[in-house]
Structures are given as structure tokens and as C-alpha cells.
């Protein structure tokens, strides 16, 4: 994966290795030959090995492409149309689900889905809301979902920032046959699922633990562009992805949803002026209050949303949380947090009481032995919000050495700078790989994003003057 990525919390290599193992377990030990074609196979020559070796690098630098996926399932063929952005990488598709269609976005390791919106997909727009996320493979609930996961994730192995080793391909690849796809002459090859040269041994070992190195069929035109990719997903025939390179479209709308990281980033060092702004961000909040709008993916198809307030004057967050399960069931709870801990209370009123109730809170001090077991992504994001205030400004020179500008968004004619910078206690991370991102608008903090196992959590801030929340004394005594 290049440095331009919207999935900083995932290792592309790690996911490639996981998929190779999953592929092997699913039965990709070899791609069966078309009847009557066995004797036509032959080793590739030097020119063909070089063509195959350059394919993934060509994809890496290519524009987004329209795709058509054909998946055999229970004796029938399921067809799904989509678009693939090699650079992220990200797949956006409209997939049958047995009762109609659903929209799907996939990045390495994660799938986001929502109810169908045919008009949006036709216009190549990505609806902003209604999405939930799940882990690829482990979070799938139907055979079709598992097959689509394998096929979609295998596409992410088809891009790399450097060529493969032609010597390896000369040894392991075979020429299959000539053909025509979309009017273009192609030659088809059987070859291993490809990995970069400097990681080949590691990936082969990972695949070897599952049984054997999996293979696929690659159909390339005379320019070396991939026209069709076929793999064995465990059915009687191969799953296939056709790359519709003659289909013209505007790729500007092809952006991952916020839960998957949003638009691509390209980390650069911050300029001195931006470093000064970042150095003041937490100090600006020291005597401020704000309305908070929270969205946190918490499991496969599970989401927690929240609304409430944060008062940095008293270091208190007071929220109404709604936990929605994959089956559609939901429940509400009130949530209080202060630097020493947090408290929760089941709630059925539908609205957050202006004053926190006085009884029945379940409290968790950060020093309690069992708190770490209860401390999840919601708590992590809320406590990061509490940390977004400081009595004094930070050192701009020190910020300038460690902060990075990730991208600049234009939202409602406003310029929003998406940055990352270290807060005391944060683990060191490579540029673009931090667990937290911060959106700055008009030199104020407008949003905090947190990378989590099930996607990107978000807390949006709107600065308003609010009354101090009257915290019950026994709760305050426990949580600070």
C-alpha cells in the first residue's frame, strides 16, 4: 500500500497474509483447468513472466476502474457491479442479498454495508448515513457474504508499489490460453496469488501453514492490463472479476465512508502557522463547553451513537448513548465521565435528562481492577475528548516536529484541516498511522476520529455555552 491511504490502522501486508491463509483454507490449493485445456498449458517465457511481474505495479498507478463480479452460488451465478479504487484500495459495489440489493464498501479487513440506494449507486454517489461495519470473513453471516469477502479482499492483493520478481513467476506461472474479453485479445495465465518480492518468503510460509500456495487465473491484454481475474472460492466453478476498462465515469465520488476512514490521506509535515494553531487547540478548550455527537462501531453490524455535552471547565462528559445490535435491537444508557472514571445508567426516556438522575448509577473508577475489561471504544473516545483541553498552550516547535497534515477537506465552503499530533501517553506511530485524527475548522477542534477494530469512531463538536451538570455526589466521589 502506498503512503496515500485511508486505512492507517491496517497493515496491507498483514491482510494479504491473512487472505492467503483464508484462501488456502477455503480450497484455493490449485485452480482447476478448463476441460480439454490441460495439454495446452506450458511454462511462461521471459516476456510473459515480465508482463505478469509488472501487472500489480501497473494497477497501483492506474485510475479507478469499473468491475463486474460473477460469483457461483448454489448452482446459480450471482452478478454484482462495482468500482475499484486501486490507490486506497477500496471496492464500492451493489450486491444482491437474497431479498434485493445492498450497497457495500470494502477496504482491507473491513466491510461496510447499508440498505440499497440504486439512484446513488448509478450516480456514483456514496450515501453518508445508514452504514454499519463488520470484519471481513469472521463477520460474515451467509455463504454469499463469505464468498464476496474472499473475492473482494483478493482484489486488494492485485496492487503494489513495485513489480513482482519475474524469476519467481517464470518458475511458477503457466500460460493457459488465448481469448477475447470485451473485444480485446487477451492471454490467460495460471499463477500464485502474488506478493512483493521482499515479503514472498514470509507470505509463502503463511500460506504453507494452511496447506499450499493458492493460485488464480489472470487474463492480460497486450499492454499488460488485467482484464479478468478468476479464483476458486469453493464452488464448482470459478468466481470472476471483469475489469471494464472502457467504461468511463467520474471517480470523484468514489470515497470511503467515514466509518472506513473517509477520503485518502497523504501525510506531510505541518507548516509553522499550522503548528501554532495545533499548539493552541487544547488550550482554547480549557474554559469551553460543547455539544457532542458520537458515532462508534462496536462490533459486527453493531453501532453506538450518542449525543450530549462536554464541559472542560469541570472535565465532565454527559451523554445519552444508543446501542444498536446487528439484529436491529437497541437500548439506551446515560453515560458520565470524568478523569477518574465513568458511570452508566440504563435509560428508557428517549431524551437525555438535563440533570443527571441521582441514583442507581454503575460506577467504574479507572483504578478498579475490572475497569480494563469494561473499557471499550466508546470509553476510549470519550476520554480522548476529555483530554482535548489543557491549561497551557503546547510548544509549537515540538508540535511542528511530530504533527502531520493528512488532508484538507472543503465542507459547506469551509476549509477543514485533518491532522494528527501526539498527546501525552500516545504510542509513537509512523505518519498517517496514528490512532487519532483531529479535524480543525477556523482554528478550532471540530471533530475527533479514532481508529478502532471495527472501523473509525467519530465525535463531532459544536461549541455552545451550557450549564454545568450537577453530578450526584456519590458518583463524583468515585469518578473524580
C-alpha positions in Angstrom: 0.0 0.0 0.0 1.3 3.5 -0.8 1.6 6.3 1.7 -1.7 7.6 0.4 -4.2 5.6 2.3 -7.5 5.9 4.2 -6.9 2.8 6.3 -4.0 3.7 8.6 -4.8 1.2 11.3 -4.5 -1.8 8.9 -1.3 -3.3 7.6 -1.7 -4.2 4.0 0.9 -6.9 4.3 -0.8 -8.4 7.3 -4.1 -8.5 5.5 -2.5 -10.1 2.4 -1.1 -12.8 4.6 -4.4 -13.4 6.3 -6.2 -13.6 3.0 -3.7 -16.1 1.6 -4.3 -18.3 4.6 -8.0 -17.9 4.3 -7.9 -18.6 0.6 -5.9 -21.8 1.2 -8.4 -22.9 3.9 -11.3 -22.2 1.5 -9.7 -24.7 -1.0 -7.7 -22.5 -3.3 -4.9 -25.1 -3.4 -5.0 -25.0 -7.2 -7.2 -23.6 -9.9 -8.8 -26.4 -11.8 -8.2 -26.4 -15.6 -10.9 -25.9 -18.1 -11.9 -29.3 -19.6 -9.8 -30.1 -22.6 -7.2 -27.4 -21.8 -4.8 -29.4 -19.7 -2.5 -30.2 -22.5 -2.5 -26.6 -23.7 -0.7 -25.3 -20.6 3.0 -24.5 -20.9 5.6 -22.6 -18.8 5.7 -18.9 -19.4 8.5 -17.4 -21.4 10.7 -14.4 -20.2 8.5 -11.8 -21.9 5.3 -13.3 -20.4 6.9 -13.5 -16.9 7.9 -9.8 -17.2 4.3 -8.9 -18.2 2.9 -10.7 -15.2 5.5 -9.3 -12.9 4.5 -5.7 -13.8 0.8 -6.2 -13.5 0.4 -5.2 -9.9 2.6 -2.1 -10.3 0.6 -1.0 -13.3 -2.6 -1.4 -11.2 -1.1 0.7 -8.4 -0.7 3.7 -10.7 -4.0 3.1 -12.6 -7.2 5.1 -12.4 -10.2 3.6 -10.7 -12.0 1.0 -12.8 -15.5 -0.3 -13.1 -15.8 -4.0 -12.3 -18.3 -6.8 -12.7 -18.1 -9.7 -10.2 -19.6 -13.2 -11.1 -20.0 -15.5 -8.1 -21.2 -19.1 -8.4 -23.6 -19.9 -5.6 -25.8 -23.0 -5.2 -25.7 -23.7 -8.9 -26.5 -20.2 -10.0 -24.3 -17.1 -10.8 -24.7 -14.0 -8.7 -23.7 -10.8 -10.5 -22.6 -7.7 -8.7 -21.4 -4.4 -10.3 -18.9 -2.1 -8.7 -16.0 0.2 -8.8 -12.4 -0.4 -7.6 -10.0 2.4 -6.5 -6.6 0.8 -6.6 -4.9 3.6 -4.6 -6.9 3.3 -1.3 -7.6 0.3 -2.1 -11.4 0.3 -1.9 -14.3 -1.5 -3.6 -17.8 0.1 -3.9 -20.4 -2.4 -5.1 -24.2 -3.1 -5.3 -24.6 -6.7 -4.3 -27.7 -9.0 -4.3 -28.6 -10.1 -0.7 -31.4 -12.6 -1.4 -34.2 -10.1 -1.0 -33.0 -7.3 -3.2 -29.7 -5.5 -3.1 -27.4 -3.7 -0.6 -24.6 -1.3 -1.0 -21.2 -2.5 0.0 -17.9 -0.7 0.6 -14.8 -2.8 1.3 -11.2 -2.0 2.3 -8.6 -4.4 3.6 -10.1 -6.1 6.6 -13.4 -4.3 6.8 -16.8 -4.3 5.1 -19.4 -1.5 5.4 -22.9 -2.2 4.3 -26.2 -0.3 4.1 -29.7 -0.6 2.6 -29.9 -0.3 -1.2 -29.9 3.1 -2.9 -29.9 2.4 -6.6 -30.0 6.0 -7.7 -27.0 6.9 -5.6 -25.0 3.9 -6.9 -26.0 4.8 -10.5 -24.8 8.4 -10.0 -21.6 7.0 -8.3 -22.5 8.7 -5.0 -21.9 7.2 -1.6 -24.7 7.9 0.9 -23.4 9.4 4.1 -25.5 7.6 6.6 -27.1 4.2 7.3 -23.8 2.3 7.2 -22.6 -0.4 9.6 -19.3 -2.2 9.6 -18.0 -5.8 10.2 -14.8 -7.7 9.9 -14.1 -9.4 6.7 -14.6 -13.2 6.8 -15.1 -13.6 10.5 -18.0 -11.2 10.5 -19.8 -12.8 7.5 -23.2 -14.4 8.3 -24.1 -16.0 5.0 -22.2 -18.1 2.4 -22.6 -15.3 -0.1 -21.1 -12.8 2.2 -18.2 -15.1 2.9 -17.6 -15.6 -0.9 -17.9 -11.9 -1.6 -15.5 -11.2 1.2 -12.9 -13.6 -0.3 -13.3 -12.2 -3.8 -13.3 -8.6 -2.7 -10.3 -9.0 -0.4 -8.4 -10.9 -3.1 -8.7 -7.8 -5.3 -6.6 -5.9 -2.7 -3.6 -8.3 -3.4 -3.6 -7.1 -7.0 -1.8 -3.8 -6.4 1.7 -3.0 -5.2 4.1 -0.1 -5.4 6.8 -2.2 -7.1 6.9 -5.1 -9.6 7.0 -8.7 -8.6 10.0 -10.9 -9.2 9.8 -12.2 -12.8 12.1 -15.1 -12.0 9.6 -16.4 -9.4 6.8 -16.1 -11.9 8.9 -17.8 -14.6 9.2 -20.8 -12.3 5.7 -21.0 -11.0 3.3 -19.4 -13.6 1.9 -21.2 -16.7 0.4 -20.0 -19.9 -3.2 -21.2 -20.3 -4.8 -19.9 -23.5 -5.6 -17.0 -25.8 -9.0 -15.4 -25.8 -11.0 -12.2 -26.3 -12.6 -10.1 -23.5 -14.7 -7.0 -24.3 -13.3 -7.1 -27.8 -9.7 -7.1 -26.6 -7.3 -10.0 -27.3 -6.0 -11.5 -24.0 -3.7 -14.2 -22.8 -4.6 -16.1 -19.7 -2.1 -17.3 -17.1 -2.3 -19.5 -14.0 -0.1 -18.1 -11.3 0.2 -17.9 -7.5 -1.6 -15.1 -5.6 1.1 -12.5 -5.9 3.1 -10.8 -3.2 6.0 -8.4 -3.3 9.5 -9.8 -3.7 10.8 -8.8 -0.3 7.9 -10.5 1.5 7.5 -13.5 -0.7 9.1 -16.0 1.7 7.1 -14.8 4.7 3.8 -15.0 2.8 4.6 -18.3 1.3 5.3 -19.7 4.8 1.9 -18.3 6.0 0.2 -20.0 3.1 2.2 -23.1 3.6 0.9 -23.5 7.1 -2.6 -23.8 5.6 -1.6 -26.4 3.0 -0.3 -24.9 -0.2 0.2 -21.6 -2.0 -3.2 -20.6 -3.7 -3.4 -19.8 -7.3 -5.6 -17.7 -9.6 -6.2 -17.1 -13.3 -5.1 -13.8 -14.8 -6.2 -12.6 -18.2 -4.0 -9.8 -19.5 -4.2 -7.7 -22.7 -1.2 -6.8 -24.9 -0.4 -3.8 -22.7 -0.3 -5.9 -19.5 -3.5 -4.6 -18.1 -5.6 -7.1 -16.2 -8.9 -7.8 -17.9 -10.2 -10.7 -15.8 -9.3 -12.3 -12.5 -10.6 -15.7 -11.6 -10.3 -17.6 -8.3 -11.6 -20.8 -6.7 -13.9 -19.8 -3.8 -15.0 -23.3 -3.1 -17.8 -23.7 -5.7 -17.9 -26.0 -8.7 -16.8 -23.1 -11.0 -14.5 -20.1 -10.6 -15.5 -16.7 -9.3 -14.5 -14.0 -11.6 -14.0 -10.2 -11.7 -14.0 -8.5 -15.1 -12.3 -5.1 -15.3 -14.4 -2.9 -17.5 -11.6 -0.5 -18.6 -13.6 1.1 -21.4 -16.4 2.2 -19.0 -15.9 6.0 -18.5 -17.0 7.5 -15.2 -16.2 10.4 -12.8 -14.3 8.9 -9.9 -14.6 12.0 -7.7 -17.5 10.4 -5.7 -15.6 7.2 -5.1 -14.7 7.9 -1.5 -14.8 5.5 1.5 -17.4 6.3 4.1 -16.3 8.0 7.3 -16.5 4.6 9.1 -13.8 3.3 6.8 -11.6 6.4 7.1 -13.0 8.8 4.6 -11.1 10.3 1.7 -7.5 9.2 1.1 -4.7 10.9 3.1 -1.2 11.9 2.2 0.7 12.9 5.3 3.1 15.9 5.1 4.8 17.9 7.8 2.8 20.8 9.1 3.8 24.4 8.3 4.8 26.7 11.2 1.4 28.5 11.1 -0.5 25.3 11.4 1.8 24.1 14.2 1.0 27.3 16.1 -2.8 26.6 15.6 -2.4 23.0 16.8 -0.4 24.1 19.8 -3.3 26.3 20.9 -6.1 23.8 20.2 -6.3 22.2 23.6 -5.7 25.4 25.5 -8.6 27.1 23.6 -10.9 24.4 25.1 -9.7 24.9 28.6 -12.7 27.1 29.6 -15.1 25.9 26.9 -18.2 23.7 26.6 -19.5 21.9 23.5 -22.3 19.7 22.2 -21.1 16.3 21.3 -22.4 13.9 18.5 -20.8 10.5 18.8 -20.7 7.5 16.4 -18.8 4.4 17.4 -18.7 1.0 15.6 -18.6 -1.6 18.4 -18.9 -5.0 16.7 -20.0 -6.7 13.5 -23.1 -4.8 12.5 -23.2 -3.1 15.9 -23.1 0.7 16.4 -23.3 3.1 19.4 -24.4 6.6 18.8 -24.5 9.3 21.4 -25.5 12.9 22.0 -24.7 15.1 24.9 -22.2 17.7 26.2 -18.6 18.0 27.3 -17.7 20.6 29.9 -13.9 21.1 30.0 -14.3 23.6 32.9 -15.3 20.7 35.2 -13.8 18.0 32.9 -17.2 16.3 32.6 -18.8 14.4 29.7 -22.5 13.7 30.0 -24.1 11.7 27.1 -27.1 9.6 26.1 -25.9 6.5 24.3 -27.9 4.3 22.0 -26.5 0.8 21.4 -27.8 -0.8 18.2 -27.2 -4.6 17.7 -26.8 -6.3 14.4 -30.3 -7.8 14.7 -31.8 -4.3 15.0 -32.4 -4.4 18.7 -31.3 -1.3 20.6 -31.0 0.0 24.1 -30.2 3.3 25.7 -28.0 4.3 28.7 -26.8 7.5 30.2 -23.0 8.0 30.4 -21.0 10.2 32.7 -17.2 10.5 32.5 -14.6 12.4 34.5 -10.8 12.0 34.5 -11.0 9.4 37.3 -13.6 7.1 35.8 -17.1 6.8 34.3 -20.6 5.8 35.2 -23.6 4.3 33.3 -27.3 4.1 33.9 -30.0 2.3 31.9 -32.4 4.8 30.4 -35.7 4.5 28.6 -36.9 8.1 28.2 -35.6 8.7 24.7 -34.1 12.0 25.6 -31.2 12.9 27.9 -32.4 14.5 31.2 -30.9 17.9 31.6 -29.8 17.0 35.1 -28.3 13.5 35.7 -30.5 11.3 37.8 -29.4 11.0 41.4 -29.5 7.2 41.9 -28.7 3.7 40.5 -25.5 4.6 38.6 -23.0 1.9 37.9 -19.6 3.4 38.5 -16.1 2.4 37.3 -13.1 4.1 38.7 -10.0 3.8 36.4 -8.2 2.3 39.3 -10.7 -0.6 39.7 -9.3 -4.0 38.8 -12.2 -4.8 36.5 -12.4 -1.5 34.6 -10.0 -2.6 31.9 -12.4 -5.4 30.9 -15.3 -2.9 30.6 -13.3 -0.2 28.9 -14.1 -0.3 25.2 -14.1 2.0 22.1 -16.8 4.3 23.4 -15.0 4.9 26.7 -11.7 5.4 24.8 -13.2 8.1 22.5 -14.9 9.9 25.4 -11.8 10.0 27.5 -9.8 11.3 24.5 -12.4 14.2 24.3 -11.7 14.9 28.0 -8.0 15.1 27.1 -8.7 17.8 24.5 -8.2 20.6 27.0 -5.1 21.9 28.6 -4.4 24.8 31.0 -1.4 26.0 28.9 -0.6 26.0 25.2 1.8 23.5 23.9 5.3 24.1 22.4 4.7 24.9 18.7 8.2 23.9 17.7 7.7 20.5 19.3 4.4 20.1 17.6 6.0 21.0 14.3 8.4 18.2 14.6 5.7 15.5 15.2 2.4 16.7 13.8 1.3 15.9 10.2 -1.3 17.4 7.9 -3.2 14.4 6.4 -5.6 16.1 4.0 -7.7 19.3 3.6 -11.5 18.9 3.1 -13.9 21.5 1.8 -17.2 21.2 3.7 -20.0 23.7 3.2 -17.5 26.2 1.8 -15.4 25.8 4.9 -11.8 24.6 4.9 -11.2 21.7 7.3 -7.6 20.6 8.0 -7.3 16.9 9.1 -4.2 16.5 11.2 -2.6 14.1 13.6 -0.4 15.1 16.6 0.7 13.3 19.7 -1.0 13.8 23.1 0.9 12.7 26.3 0.8 8.9 26.6 0.2 8.2 22.9 2.3 5.5 21.3 4.7 6.6 18.6 3.4 5.9 15.1 4.5 6.4 11.5 3.0 9.4 9.6 -0.6 8.6 8.8 -0.7 5.7 11.3 -1.9 7.4 14.5 -4.9 6.0 16.3 -6.4 9.5 16.4 -7.1 12.3 13.9 -8.3 15.8 14.5 -10.4 18.0 12.2 -9.6 21.7 12.6 -12.0 24.3 11.3 -11.5 28.0 11.8 -8.6 27.1 14.1 -10.9 25.2 16.5 -11.3 21.5 17.0 -14.4 20.3 15.2 -14.1 16.5 15.3 -12.0 13.7 16.8 -11.7 10.4 14.9 -10.4 7.2 16.5 -9.3 4.1 14.6 -10.9 1.0 16.1 -11.1 -2.7 15.3 -14.5 -2.3 13.6 -13.8 1.0 11.8 -13.5 4.7 12.5 -15.3 6.2 15.5 -16.1 9.9 15.4 -17.0 12.6 17.9 -18.2 15.9 16.3 -18.1 19.1 18.4 -20.3 22.2 18.3 -19.2 24.9 20.7 -22.0 26.3 22.9 -22.3 27.7 26.3 -24.0 25.1 28.6 -24.9 24.9 32.2 -22.7 22.8 34.5 -24.1 19.3 35.0 -24.9 18.5 38.7 -23.2 15.2 39.2 -24.6 13.1 42.1 -22.1 13.3 45.0 -21.5 9.5 45.3 -20.8 9.3 41.5 -18.5 12.3 41.6 -16.6 10.8 44.6 -15.9 7.6 42.6 -15.1 9.0 39.1 -13.4 12.4 40.1 
